[in-house]
Amino acid sequence: MSRSVTLDPETLLHAYAQGVFPMADRDGSIHWYTADPRGVMPLDDTFHVPGTLKQLVRSAKFDVRINYDFPRTMQSCMTARLGETWINPDLISAYTRLHQLGYAHSVECWLDTKLVGGLYGVSLGAAFFGESMFHTERDASKVALVHLVERLRERSFELLDTQATTPHLRTFGCTDIPAAEYAKRLERALPRECKFD
């Protein structure tokens, strides 16, 4: 499902509250989309972290930062997938406004002075809507995901929406659920107040 989209913060937040998200097409036009089934990442003990990744997280090889450079993180997500990304400069501007208002967040992995991986998404109530991730250093995006899940658990979030599942996300326990079940989970999560940062 898609149609032309307005990118002001109020419209974006209303869309997320309905389970709808924007994506840019190859021609640069932006439309609303939904997904059925919907990908969700578990926030309980079924979130699976492979042993080697646990070791990497514990090693603190990467300096993990929250909201340190949100625009650059989103830009990196766009440039990491040139030709197949749904992100464009208009979306970066729109989400940066959401970030400034405290709704969009980034989890970033730095190596010395270089941003080498990360992810970003939108928080609303007790729901976090994961949008995109990237890495230029092996496993950096995976480390960011582990830190995201830990943060959401600590702050009592109850829904981590990934929109779709991928083989990569499924290794962590991400599953598809019917849109009707997703709508119930979202409705339950939205009234609760959880602070991401």
TATA-V597602 format. One record per residue. N is the residue number from 1. RES is the residue in one letter. PHI is phi in whole degrees, 0 to 359 (none if undefined). PSI is psi in radians with two decimals (999 if undefined). OMEGA is omega in whole degrees, 0 to 359 (none if undefined). Layout:
# TATA-V597602
n/res/phi/psi/omega
N/RES/PHI/PSI/OMEGA
N/RES/PHI/PSI/OMEGA
This chain:
# TATA-V597602
n/res/phi/psi/omega
1/M/none/2.32/179
2/S/206/2.71/171
3/R/198/2.95/182
4/S/302/2.59/189
5/V/234/2.54/171
6/T/256/2.42/191
7/L/251/0.31/177
8/D/290/2.69/185
9/P/304/-0.75/182
10/E/299/-0.76/180
11/T/294/-0.74/179
12/L/299/-0.80/181
13/L/294/-0.67/176
14/H/298/-0.71/179
15/A/298/-0.83/180
16/Y/300/-0.65/179
17/A/294/-0.32/177
18/Q/260/0.05/181
19/G/80/0.42/184
20/V/245/2.52/182
21/F/219/2.68/181
22/P/267/2.59/174
23/M/216/2.55/177
24/A/267/2.41/175
25/D/273/3.04/182
26/R/300/-0.51/181
27/D/277/0.03/178
28/G/94/-0.21/178
29/S/287/2.60/184
30/I/245/2.38/182
31/H/223/2.81/174
32/W/275/2.52/178
33/Y/222/2.72/168
34/T/232/3.02/179
35/A/223/2.38/175
36/D/213/1.89/7
37/P/286/3.00/183
38/R/245/2.38/178
39/G/277/2.30/175
40/V/226/2.46/178
41/M/260/2.29/180
42/P/292/2.54/175
43/L/249/0.13/178
44/D/257/-2.77/185
45/D/290/-0.16/179
46/T/279/-0.11/171
47/F/292/2.08/189
48/H/255/2.16/176
49/V/244/2.00/179
50/P/302/2.64/184
51/G/304/-0.73/181
52/T/294/-0.59/178
53/L/289/-0.66/175
54/K/303/-0.76/179
55/Q/298/-0.72/180
56/L/295/-0.74/178
57/V/299/-0.78/181
58/R/294/-0.51/183
59/S/291/-0.31/182
60/A/57/0.63/176
61/K/302/-0.69/180
62/F/259/2.51/172
63/D/274/1.86/183
64/V/271/2.15/182
65/R/237/2.57/179
66/I/252/2.18/175
67/N/56/0.51/181
68/Y/286/-0.79/178
69/D/216/1.33/183
70/F/300/-0.88/182
71/P/301/-0.68/181
72/R/291/-0.62/177
73/T/297/-0.79/180
74/M/294/-0.71/177
75/Q/300/-0.71/180
76/S/294/-0.64/176
77/C/298/-0.64/180
78/M/289/-0.85/186
79/T/286/-0.38/179
80/A/293/-0.37/184
81/R/231/0.77/181
82/L/305/2.33/180
83/G/94/-0.32/179
84/E/223/0.23/181
85/T/270/2.71/176
86/W/259/0.03/183
87/I/265/2.44/174
88/N/222/3.04/184
89/P/301/-0.59/178
90/D/297/-0.71/178
91/L/292/-0.67/177
92/I/300/-0.77/178
93/S/298/-0.76/182
94/A/294/-0.78/182
95/Y/287/-0.51/175
96/T/296/-0.66/174
97/R/297/-0.75/177
98/L/298/-0.67/178
99/H/297/-0.76/180
100/Q/296/-0.48/179
101/L/272/-0.05/176
102/G/91/0.27/182
103/Y/254/-0.47/180
104/A/252/2.45/188
105/H/220/2.70/176
106/S/233/2.53/170
107/V/244/2.10/192
108/E/237/2.49/174
109/C/249/2.14/180
110/W/246/2.53/174
111/L/234/1.90/190
112/D/59/-2.04/182
113/T/255/0.23/184
114/K/251/2.33/171
115/L/281/2.01/188
116/V/242/0.01/178
117/G/178/2.85/178
118/G/163/-3.05/180
119/L/207/2.90/174
120/Y/214/2.84/178
121/G/188/-3.00/185
122/V/239/2.36/175
123/S/251/2.42/180
124/L/208/2.06/186
125/G/61/-2.27/178
126/A/258/0.41/179
127/A/246/2.46/172
128/F/237/2.21/182
129/F/256/1.75/179
130/G/290/2.33/185
131/E/252/-0.91/182
132/S/198/2.78/177
133/M/217/2.82/180
134/F/208/2.86/170
135/H/207/2.55/169
136/T/244/-0.19/176
137/E/241/2.33/184
138/R/312/2.27/174
139/D/71/0.08/182
140/A/296/-0.69/180
141/S/291/-0.56/178
142/K/294/-0.72/177
143/V/298/-0.72/178
144/A/299/-0.71/180
145/L/296/-0.75/178
146/V/300/-0.76/179
147/H/295/-0.66/177
148/L/300/-0.87/182
149/V/298/-0.73/178
150/E/300/-0.74/181
151/R/295/-0.76/180
152/L/295/-0.68/177
153/R/298/-0.84/182
154/E/301/-0.54/184
155/R/258/0.21/173
156/S/64/0.53/170
157/F/293/2.69/181
158/E/236/-0.07/180
159/L/220/2.20/172
160/L/241/1.80/184
161/D/272/2.19/177
162/T/251/0.09/182
163/Q/68/-0.98/179
164/A/223/2.87/173
165/T/259/2.70/174
166/T/226/2.84/175
167/P/306/-0.68/179
168/H/298/-0.86/182
169/L/291/-0.57/181
170/R/295/-0.46/177
171/T/296/-0.38/178
172/F/268/-0.12/180
173/G/109/0.08/178
174/C/298/2.39/181
175/T/226/2.81/173
176/D/267/2.40/173
177/I/232/2.69/178
178/P/299/2.62/181
179/A/303/-0.63/181
180/A/295/-0.70/178
181/E/291/-0.70/177
182/Y/301/-0.76/181
183/A/300/-0.68/178
184/K/294/-0.76/179
185/R/296/-0.72/180
186/L/295/-0.77/179
187/E/300/-0.63/179
188/R/287/-0.59/185
189/A/279/-0.58/189
190/L/298/-0.69/183
191/P/291/-0.35/181
192/R/282/2.49/180
193/E/260/1.98/176
194/C/236/2.36/180
195/K/262/2.14/180
196/F/286/-0.73/183
197/D/245/999/none
